[in-house]
Structure formats: C-alpha cells, structure tokens
Amino acid sequence: MTKASVSTSTKESSDTLLEPFTFAGQKDTKDFGLAWSAPFPGALHATNTKTIPEAIATIQALATTGNLRTLAKHHAGALLIRGLPIKTPHDYSAVAHALGLQPHTEVGRPPLRTVLAPNVKTANEGPPELPIWPHNEYGWSTINPAWLTFCALRVPGQGGATPITSGIYIAHRIGEVKPRFLEELRRLGAKYTYRYTAEVLVSNTGNSIRGAYGEHVTDEDDEETFRRKVEAEVRRHSEQFQWHEDGSLSVTHVVPAIRIHNPTGLAVFFGNITSAWGRSRHHGATRPPFRGDDGSYHPPPQFGDGSPMDVDDLDTLLDIAEEGAVNVEWEEGDLVFLDNYAVQHSRQPWVGERQVLAALWDDDEEERIGDFPEGSELLRNAPRVPVREPNAN
C-alpha cells in the first residue's frame, strides 16, 4: 500500500491524506489462503485532518474514488483509520455516513443497544467484566449488515481491545486441522436458538422480547396485540419460534456456516458458532435448560439438522478464531471499518471507562456473500424480509 493508493485529495481539501502505518500484532493475508500479501487489518493515519468537515471530506473522497472497497478487499476486509478528530456520537455519525453506505436496520437484537446519533448505537451494554466471543454481526440470521464501523470515544485504562479475525482464515485453517468438521459445517449449516426473556435483562447477549422485536409495540398493547406485533417482526427472518409458560420467547434459525466471500471467491466461515459456544461454556449453560449463571439462556450451537456438534471440534474452532485474532487497541477517535462477511470481531473485558460505538451498514452496490449448493438449499424456504429506511443516505 502506497501513499498514492490512499490519497484522498480533493479541490476543496487538497492537503488531506491517509498515510499507511503498521502496528504490533498485524497478520499477513498470505497466511489466510489469499493469493497476495498485505497487512491485516490495513492501517491508515489521517494527517492534516483537524476538524470534522475535514474528516468528512477525507472519508468521502476515499469512498467515492472506489479505493474503499479495493482497500478493504486487499486487507482481507478490515481497515483501521487513526487520527480522526471524532469526539462525540454525532461526530462519528457524520464521518461514518460519509462512507456513502445505506444504514442497516436490525431485525431481532440479542444485545442491548442505545441509539445516540443517526445510525450510531452503543456496541453492547453488557457488563464490562465479561468478554464477547468472535462472531459476525447477525451471522445467526438471514438478515445481516454488509459492513460495520466502530469508533472509540473513550478508552479505558486497562483492557477493552476489540480482537478481529479473518473468517477466510478460519475456514482455511479448520480445513487443515479438522477437514471432516469443515465438510459437516458446509453440508449441514448451523442451528441457533435465542431465548428472549419477558422481563428486562442486562447481559452481553440477553435481551427482552420487547428489546429484540418490539419495534412497533406500545405500552398500551394488550397481550394478544403484543404477541401479534412481535411475531410479525420475528417472521421477517424465522418461522420457527415458541412462546414459553414463563412468558419468554425462543426463536430458531438454520443458516449456512461456510459461505462464499464474493469479492475474493474464497470459502469463509460466517456466523456465531464461536460466540455461542464461548458463551455457553463460560456461563455453564451447556446442558438443558441452557440458562446460565447470568440468568440468560445460552444454548450451544447445533448443526442445521439439530444434531450436536462435537465439543472438541467446537473448542478447536474457538481456539482458531481467538489465536488468529489481531487486537485493535483503541485510541480516541479511531474508526474501524469491517467487511461483516469476511471478518469476525469480539471484545475483551476492561477496567475503567470505555465508549466504543457501532454503526451497521448495508451495501447496495454489490452482493458480498454467496453460498455453496448446500447453503442455498438451507436458505431456499427461509424468510428474509429486511427493513429498508426510505430516506436513508
């Protein structure tokens, strides 16, 4: 990567530039099974960018020149942009919208989030002492964002890094050490069950029914109306759901686990098997009824046909995802840009005050994910009705 390849000069801001830099822990894309060698993630430093209008011009020019997607592919789906003068959620929203992407509307939401600015939310409101294990955003659903951005506004004194792992690397490596498991994942896909509580629940993955599917619910709704509205939202991405006697709701999804990353044409591990297993194991929820020590439900992942996954295979998969990760050690104003179909992310515990915000994006320019025949068959009758904001962007 040369300076010329990331220059974002414009008539209005001719001195704006993104300069590449390196940092400890970066991986080499050649080791992921890609045909070229480049650092993962790509790292760029914004120079002469002192104001938010200058930051917007920098990001906007990067997006409109076509360099954004090219750089993302070259660096296996991950870019870190450092040196931006982002201080507030609204600063972040303005800069991130300069990417020119379509804001993504979530359908079903296991973690708690709070909207702080247009398309900007808290990344997760779970307890800081608990980790979040590697996953693709909404990898358990038929409705997923194409891109993610994260931004650090406050950095803790200890911990709080965001590890990122190439899903292309995970598929490549699991094929080397557990080829039978890779074949099973490709053939059978994965089955996820999320159980949402009737009451408000504070957990890294727990959420209430209303928090996950209550977009149109009001305080005046009676029980019948409440359930009807919730079920309409659930049916956007699943026809498999069950109400329980305690008022909780289980929603089940069967989706591919090994997919095709269209920009590279390579097999990619995509989903939340690693995070589901990490949670289940951590919270002691590996046996029915799968309710953990935090009060939330954490059933372990299954193959798409409902058969169990081997514990040793799951441990190996999680080890690969964690050992292959690069830690993003946040600095204030950092912006991370991730191809959600190529990169998993996680979170380390921290001590102190940490504010890392998230924004989820769709991509109307290209279809970034494809499927092998087995995956296409799994999705053949699966509902997929995303929400599109009419005036977004």
C-alpha positions in Angstrom: 0.0 0.0 0.0 1.5 3.3 -1.1 0.6 6.8 -0.2 -0.7 7.3 -3.8 -3.1 4.4 -3.4 -4.8 6.1 -0.4 -4.6 9.7 -1.3 -7.9 11.5 -0.7 -7.0 14.8 -2.2 -9.9 17.0 -3.5 -10.1 20.5 -4.8 -11.8 21.5 -1.5 -9.2 19.7 0.6 -6.1 19.2 -1.3 -3.8 18.6 1.7 -5.9 15.8 3.1 -4.1 12.4 3.1 -4.3 9.0 4.7 -0.9 7.5 5.3 -0.4 3.8 5.9 1.3 2.7 9.1 1.9 -0.6 10.9 1.4 -1.8 14.4 2.3 -4.8 16.5 0.2 -7.9 16.0 -0.9 -7.4 12.4 -1.3 -10.6 10.4 -0.4 -11.3 6.8 -3.2 -12.1 4.4 -1.0 -14.6 2.6 -1.4 -16.8 5.7 -5.2 -16.7 5.3 -5.1 -18.6 2.0 -5.3 -15.4 0.0 -3.1 -15.1 -3.1 -1.4 -11.8 -2.0 0.5 -10.5 1.0 -0.9 -7.4 2.8 -1.2 -6.5 6.5 -4.5 -7.4 8.3 -6.0 -5.0 9.2 -4.9 -2.2 6.9 -3.9 0.8 9.0 -4.2 4.4 7.8 -3.4 7.6 9.6 -5.3 10.8 8.8 -2.8 13.7 8.6 -3.8 17.4 8.4 -7.3 16.4 9.5 -8.1 18.7 12.4 -11.9 19.3 12.0 -15.0 17.2 11.4 -15.6 18.8 8.0 -12.0 17.8 7.0 -12.6 14.3 8.3 -15.8 14.0 6.3 -14.0 15.1 3.2 -11.3 12.6 3.8 -13.7 9.7 4.2 -16.0 10.8 1.5 -13.1 11.1 -1.0 -11.9 7.6 0.0 -15.3 6.2 -0.7 -16.1 8.0 -3.9 -12.7 7.2 -5.6 -13.5 3.5 -5.3 -10.5 3.0 -3.0 -12.6 2.0 0.0 -13.8 -1.4 -1.3 -10.5 -2.1 -3.1 -8.5 -1.4 0.1 -11.0 -3.5 2.2 -10.5 -6.5 -0.1 -6.8 -6.0 -0.3 -6.6 -6.1 3.5 -9.0 -9.1 3.9 -11.9 -6.9 4.9 -10.5 -4.7 7.7 -9.3 -1.1 7.9 -8.2 1.0 10.9 -8.3 4.7 10.4 -6.5 6.6 13.1 -6.1 10.4 13.8 -9.6 11.5 13.1 -10.9 14.3 15.4 -14.1 12.4 16.4 -15.2 13.4 19.9 -19.0 12.8 20.1 -21.5 10.3 18.8 -22.7 13.0 16.3 -19.2 13.5 15.0 -18.9 9.8 14.5 -22.3 9.6 12.7 -21.3 12.4 10.3 -18.0 10.9 9.5 -19.3 7.3 9.1 -22.2 8.5 6.8 -19.5 9.9 4.5 -18.8 6.3 3.6 -21.9 6.5 1.4 -23.4 3.3 2.7 -27.0 2.5 3.5 -27.8 2.4 7.2 -28.8 -1.1 8.3 -32.0 -1.7 10.4 -31.7 -4.5 12.9 -34.2 -7.3 13.0 -34.1 -9.2 16.3 -31.5 -7.9 18.7 -29.8 -10.2 21.2 -27.6 -7.4 22.8 -28.9 -4.3 24.4 -28.1 -1.1 22.4 -29.0 2.6 22.8 -29.2 5.0 19.8 -27.0 8.0 20.4 -26.9 9.6 17.0 -28.2 8.8 13.4 -27.4 5.1 12.8 -24.9 5.2 15.8 -25.6 3.0 18.8 -23.8 1.6 21.8 -22.0 -1.5 20.6 -23.1 -3.6 23.6 -24.3 -2.7 27.1 -23.4 -5.9 28.8 -21.2 -5.9 31.9 -17.6 -4.8 31.2 -16.1 -7.8 33.1 -17.5 -10.2 30.5 -15.9 -10.9 27.2 -17.7 -11.2 23.9 -16.6 -14.1 21.7 -15.8 -14.0 18.0 -18.8 -13.6 15.7 -20.1 -12.0 12.6 -22.8 -9.4 13.2 -26.2 -11.2 12.8 -24.4 -14.2 11.5 -27.1 -16.4 13.0 -29.8 -14.7 10.9 -30.8 -14.4 7.3 -30.6 -10.6 7.6 -27.1 -9.3 8.2 -25.4 -6.0 7.6 -22.7 -6.0 4.9 -20.4 -3.6 6.7 -19.6 -2.5 10.3 -17.9 0.6 11.6 -16.8 1.0 15.2 -15.4 4.2 16.8 -13.7 4.8 20.1 -14.7 7.9 22.0 -13.3 6.9 25.4 -10.6 4.4 26.0 -10.3 2.5 29.4 -7.1 2.4 31.4 -6.9 -1.4 31.1 -8.3 -3.9 28.6 -11.2 -3.3 26.2 -9.4 -4.2 23.0 -11.5 -5.4 20.0 -10.0 -8.6 18.5 -10.7 -9.1 14.8 -10.3 -12.4 12.9 -10.5 -13.2 9.2 -13.3 -15.6 8.5 -11.4 -16.7 5.4 -8.5 -17.7 7.6 -10.8 -19.6 10.0 -12.3 -21.6 7.1 -8.8 -22.2 5.7 -7.4 -23.3 9.0 -10.3 -25.5 10.1 -9.9 -27.3 6.7 -6.3 -28.1 7.5 -6.9 -29.4 11.1 -10.5 -30.6 11.1 -11.5 -31.3 7.4 -14.4 -33.5 8.5 -15.8 -30.7 10.6 -15.4 -28.2 7.8 -17.3 -30.6 5.5 -20.1 -31.0 8.1 -20.4 -27.3 8.6 -20.6 -26.7 4.8 -23.2 -29.5 4.3 -25.4 -29.1 7.4 -25.1 -25.4 8.3 -25.8 -24.2 11.8 -28.9 -24.0 14.0 -29.1 -21.2 16.6 -31.8 -20.7 19.2 -32.1 -17.4 21.0 -34.5 -17.2 24.0 -35.7 -13.7 24.9 -37.0 -13.0 28.4 -40.3 -11.3 29.3 -38.5 -9.1 31.7 -35.7 -6.6 31.0 -32.3 -8.4 31.3 -28.8 -6.9 31.5 -26.4 -9.4 29.8 -23.9 -9.3 26.9 -26.3 -11.4 24.8 -29.5 -11.4 26.8 -32.4 -9.1 25.8 -36.1 -8.9 26.4 -38.7 -9.8 23.8 -39.6 -6.1 23.5 -35.9 -5.1 23.2 -35.4 -7.5 20.4 -38.7 -7.5 18.5 -40.7 -4.6 20.0 -40.2 -2.1 17.2 -43.9 -1.4 17.0 -45.0 -2.4 20.5 -46.6 0.3 22.7 -47.3 0.3 26.5 -51.0 0.3 25.7 -50.9 -3.0 23.8 -52.7 -5.9 25.4 -51.1 -9.4 25.4 -52.7 -10.5 22.2 -51.7 -7.4 20.3 -48.2 -7.5 21.8 -47.7 -11.1 20.6 -49.1 -10.3 17.2 -46.7 -7.4 16.7 -43.7 -9.4 18.0 -44.5 -12.4 15.7 -44.7 -10.2 12.7 -41.2 -9.0 13.3 -39.9 -12.5 14.0 -41.3 -13.7 10.7 -39.1 -11.4 8.9 -36.3 -13.9 9.4 -37.7 -17.1 11.0 -40.8 -19.2 11.1 -39.5 -21.2 14.0 -40.5 -19.7 17.3 -42.1 -20.8 20.5 -43.7 -19.0 23.5 -43.0 -20.4 26.9 -45.0 -20.6 30.1 -42.8 -18.1 31.8 -43.6 -15.6 29.0 -40.2 -15.9 27.3 -39.8 -16.5 23.5 -37.5 -18.8 21.7 -36.6 -18.1 18.1 -34.6 -20.6 16.0 -32.6 -20.0 12.8 -31.0 -22.5 10.4 -28.4 -20.8 8.2 -25.2 -21.7 6.3 -21.9 -21.7 8.3 -19.4 -22.0 5.4 -20.2 -19.5 2.7 -18.5 -17.9 -0.4 -17.0 -14.4 0.0 -17.8 -13.0 -3.4 -15.1 -10.3 -3.6 -12.3 -13.0 -3.2 -14.2 -16.1 -4.3 -13.0 -17.9 -1.2 -14.8 -20.0 1.4 -15.4 -18.1 4.5 -16.6 -19.1 8.0 -19.6 -17.0 8.7 -21.8 -17.0 11.8 -22.0 -17.1 15.5 -21.0 -20.7 16.3 -17.8 -19.5 18.1 -19.6 -16.9 20.2 -22.5 -19.2 21.0 -20.1 -21.9 22.2 -17.9 -19.4 24.1 -21.0 -18.0 25.9 -22.5 -21.4 26.6 -19.2 -22.7 28.1 -18.4 -19.6 30.0 -21.8 -19.4 31.7 -22.1 -23.1 32.5 -25.1 -23.4 30.1 -24.0 -26.5 28.1 -26.9 -28.6 29.5 -30.7 -28.2 29.3 -32.4 -25.8 30.0 -29.3 -23.9 29.0 -29.9 -21.0 31.4 -26.5 -19.6 32.6 -25.3 -18.1 35.7 -26.2 -14.6 34.4 -29.9 -15.5 34.1 -29.9 -15.6 30.3 -30.3 -18.6 28.0 -27.2 -19.7 26.2 -27.9 -23.0 24.3 -24.8 -24.4 22.5 -24.8 -24.3 18.7 -26.0 -27.3 16.7 -25.8 -28.4 13.1 -28.6 -27.3 11.0 -30.4 -30.7 11.3 -30.4 -30.4 15.1 -27.6 -32.8 15.7 -25.0 -31.8 18.3 -21.5 -30.5 17.4 -18.6 -32.3 18.9 -17.1 -30.5 21.9 -13.5 -31.0 20.7 -14.4 -29.6 17.3 -16.1 -26.5 18.9 -13.1 -26.0 21.2 -10.7 -26.2 18.2 -12.9 -23.8 16.2 -12.9 -21.2 19.0 -9.2 -21.6 19.5 -8.5 -20.9 15.9 -10.7 -17.8 15.9 -9.1 -16.4 19.1 -5.5 -17.3 18.2 -5.9 -15.9 14.7 -7.2 -12.5 16.0 -5.5 -9.1 15.9 -6.2 -6.9 18.8 -7.3 -3.4 18.0 -6.0 -1.4 20.9 -8.2 1.6 20.8 -7.1 5.2 20.7 -9.6 8.0 20.9 -11.1 8.9 17.5 -10.2 5.5 15.9 -12.5 4.4 13.2 -12.6 0.7 12.3 -14.2 -0.4 9.0 -15.1 -4.1 8.7 -16.5 -6.3 5.9 -19.0 -8.2 8.1 -18.9 -11.1 5.6 -15.2 -11.5 5.9 -14.2 -10.6 9.4 -15.3 -11.7 12.9 -15.0 -9.4 15.9 -15.1 -9.8 19.6 -14.4 -7.8 22.8 -12.1 -8.1 25.8 -13.1 -7.1 29.3 -11.9 -3.8 30.7 -11.4 -1.7 33.8 -12.3 2.0 33.7 -14.5 3.9 31.3 -14.9 2.7 27.7 -17.1 4.0 25.0 -16.9 2.2 21.6 -19.9 2.9 19.4 -21.1 0.8 16.5 -22.9 1.6 13.2 -24.2 -1.1 10.9 -24.5 -0.7 7.1 -25.9 -2.3 4.0 -24.3 -2.3 0.6 -26.5 -1.6 -2.4 -23.6 -1.7 -4.9 -22.7 -5.4 -4.7 -23.8 -8.7 -3.3 -20.9 -9.6 -1.0 -21.8 -13.1 0.1 -22.7 -16.3 -1.8 -23.4 -19.9 -1.0 -22.4 -23.4 -1.9 -25.3 -25.6 -3.1 -25.9 -27.0 0.3 -26.2 -23.5 1.8 -28.5 -22.3 -0.9 -30.8 -25.3 -0.1 -30.8 -24.3 3.6 -31.9 -20.8 2.7 -34.4 -21.8 0.0 -37.5 -21.5 2.2 -36.0 -19.3 4.9 -37.7 -15.9 5.2 -35.6 -12.8 4.6 -37.5 -9.5 4.8 -35.1 -6.7 5.7 -36.2 -3.3 6.8 -35.2 -0.5 4.4 -35.2 3.1 5.5 -36.9 5.1 2.7 -34.9 8.3 3.1 -31.6 6.8 4.4 -28.5 8.4 2.8 
